[in-house]
Amino acid sequence: MAFHTYIREKVDTAIFECGVGGEYDCTNVIPNPSVTGITSLGIDHVQLLGNTIEEIAWHKAGIMKVGVPAYTVPQLPAAQEVLERRAVERSVHLSTVQNNPLLQNIKLGLSAPFQHSNASLAIMLASALLQFLSYPLPSIFPSKLPAEFIRGLEQVRWPGRCEIRRENGIAWHLDSGHTLESIHLAAS
């Protein structure tokens, strides 16, 4: 449905999130994406991806395409090793994105500490996309984030993700995390 709508509406650029995994995910009908990214991996969707972090990393690496830049955040060593091996097999340059120090002075719309990793990855993915589209990045980048990046990072809202709702004197901490790691983070 999304593909049909984007084509009908003549959308120039769309961001797709894999449904479950990468290797056999329906988003793999896109043969040449402009850039790919892999967020922090955990044990999830084991019925489809496998029971170990290595098996899950193997599947997630399936979004990497020959000649397309790929980015990830720091992973558990076993997962990182699988991602790097799969990148070599697919002739892909995989870069690991560390937390961007420029985020220290930005109040992210999604404020949990682990969101700095996601925001850092988003900055790299957006930069790679803009370069792919031959859109000139401001001369201040990467030593200073463009105002548009900052505005997006500050204004992002994702109901049910890192959300605090206050109601009748009660603070509800809502998070749709579905791995053991994300549940521990939400509880902290």
Salt bridges, closest charged atoms under 4 A:
GLU9 OE2 - ARG8 NH2 3.35
GLU23 OE1 - ARG86 NH2 2.42
GLU23 OE1 - ARG90 NH2 2.63
ASP44 OD2 - HIS45 NE2 3.73
ASP44 OD2 - HIS178 NE2 3.16
GLU81 OE2 - ARG85 NH1 3.89
GLU163 OE2 - ARG165 NE 2.69
ASP175 OD1 - ARG161 NH1 2.50
